[in-house]
Amino acid sequence: MRYEEAGVHIEAKALALRRAKAKLEATYTPEVLRGLGAFGGLFDAGALKEMRHPVLVATTDGVGTKTLLALEAGDVSGLGFDLVNHSVNDLLCQGARPLFFLDYLAASRLEEEVLSALLASLAEACKAQGIPLLGGETAEMPGVYREGAWDLAGTLVGVVERDRILGPERVREGDVLLGLPSSGPHTNGYSLIRKVVAGQDLEAFVPELGQTLKEALLRPHRSYLPEFLRLEAAGVEVHAIAHITGGGLPENLPRALPEGLGAEIWKGAWPVPPVFPYLQHLGKVPEEEMYRVFNMGLGLIFLLPEEEAAKAQALVGGFLVGRVVPGEGVRFL
């Protein structure tokens, strides 16, 4: 027997990697000593010696069910941005800057055209954020994944000065919440979204959305690295950051709060993108469930002293959406 008879097509993987080689290597920075094709990527950490007390930060995540919707719609060009930008935002919650990224792509069958598009998307996303794509893994596993399914995941490693680590221990009662707009559902809630839009024509123009359903639902996860760097460069004091992912505001905001403190959220303080009321109406989804599943238009929240709010808003925009108060959890007003 040959490997191909077992369902594994080595040549498709090799061809896709050859086609994407130039784009992948274009993400390299001078710190990359060895990358594509090696058994392990090499990254020169010498620059960290200039830091007083560097702390490495690592985060791993995946795109999830959004990959299925993208494959059904025949457009995977944004999935690399979903994966990279989601990871970047998770890293920001520690106050860290990214150093390098590693990806994992797996499927029941590696179709060369799809794999090439995914690798190109990952490379473009890393390039846009100034992050080297140091290496990764591409696997074809019939029997593990169902026919036509893909899995996209990645690990991002970054660094932060120990005395600049952000988190709950810095948060104080009275801190305000500066929310930055999301670009849509980002990478969360797509198991529900797929059920809600089942049978809908993804290519059809939807007047309420001002675009096709496919465009609204496949808009890539936004990165907030530029806004973070802008606040850091201006010396704005930030106590904590909450990335609003799966679980929405009720589940993610408390992760940035210390014991004994909660948050009040002012509904109506920010515009909810039309894709969310559209999905709510189409699927008859209760409002409480919408806020528990989706970001509802707030992709990232900075928790900072009230006296810094005006300066921060002038630098990065966004909306003042709430305040840190005594108690536990999130209360909507």
Protein Blocks (a to p, Z undefined) as FASTA:
>chain_A
ZZklnopafklmmmmmmmmmmmmmmmpcfklmbfehiabdcddfklmmmpmbdcdddddd
debjmlmmmmmnopaklmmmmmmmmmmmmmmmnopacfbdcdddddfbdcfklmmmmmmm
mmmmmmmnopacfbdcddddehjacghiacddddddddddfklcgcfklpcghiacdddd
dfbjkjghklmmmmmmgoiafkbccfknopafklmmmpccddfklmmmmmmmnopacfbd
cdddehijmlmmmmmpcehiacdddehiaccdfklmmmmmmnopafklmmmmmnnopabd
cdddfklmmmmmmmngpadfbdcdedehjddZZ
